[in-house]
Amino acid sequence: MGQRIVIKILNKPFELNADTPEMEADIRKAADKVNAKYYEYVKLFPGKLPADIFSFIAVNAFIEAAEAKRAVAETEAEADRLHNELESYLDKEI
């Protein structure tokens, strides 16, 4: 089941489960990132409601996830291409 941990988003505590120490570290890093982004966006968009700012944070997070997913797919495709190229080369040499 893991361990119950408490994180704070804008000083509001949230209790969550972390199944592994790595997951706990990821959750804590994510909370720190959310807090940092919140204050960054408050400066960029003064007067916006907190809900609007959290919407910006969510959109930004999904954009970053999509970019990371695309980068992984491109890296995997390049690895496959290089593997095929190497096999083709070795077939010719043997």
N, C-alpha and C positions, 0 to 999 in steps of 0.2 A: 504494500500500500504506500510506502514511502513515509515522508516526514511532513508534518504541518509546518509551514513557514509563514511569516508575516512580512509583507512588503508595504511600502508607503508610496502612494501616488498623490502628490500635492499634500503631503502630510496626513492623508487619510489612510488608515491601515486596511489592508486586505489580507485575508488568510487563505492560503493556497496549499495544495499538495505538491510535493516534489518527490518524484519516484527515485531519483538518483542525485548524488552530489553535483553531477554535471548539469542536470536539469535545474537544480536550485541555483547554481551559478548563472545559468541562462535566464532564469526568471528575474533574478536580482539585476542582471545587466539590462534586461528589457525595461524593468521599472525605472532604472537610472536614465535610460535613453528616453523614455516617455517624459519623465520630469524635465530633462534637459530640453527636449523638443518643445515642450509646453512653454517654457520660459523664453525660448528662442522665438516662437511664434507670437507670444504676447508682445514682444518688442517689434516684430515685423507687422503685426496687425493689431495695433492698439484699439481698444474699445470692443473687440470681438468677444462674444460670449464664450465661456469655457466649453460649452458643447460644440460650438463651431471650431474652436481650436483643436479639440479632441478629434473632430472629423478630419481636419487637415492632417493630424498625426496618423490617423488610420489610413487615409489615402496614401500618404507618404510611405507608410510601412508596406502596403500592398504593392506600390510601385517598386520599392526596393526588392521585395520578394519576387516579383515578376522578372526584374532584371537579373537577379541571382539565378533564377530557374533557367532563364534564357542563356546565361553565361555557362551554366553547368551543361546544358544541352549542346552548346557550341563546342565546349571542351570535349565532351564525350564523342561528338561527331568527328572532331579533329583526331582524337585518339584512335577511333575506328579507322579513319582514313590512313593514318600513319601505320597502324597495324597491318592493314591490307597491302599498303605499299611495301612494307618490310617483307611480308610473306611472299609477295610477287617477286621481289628482288631475290630473296633466298631460293625460291623455286627455280629461277633462272641460273643461279650460281651452283646449284647442286645437281 
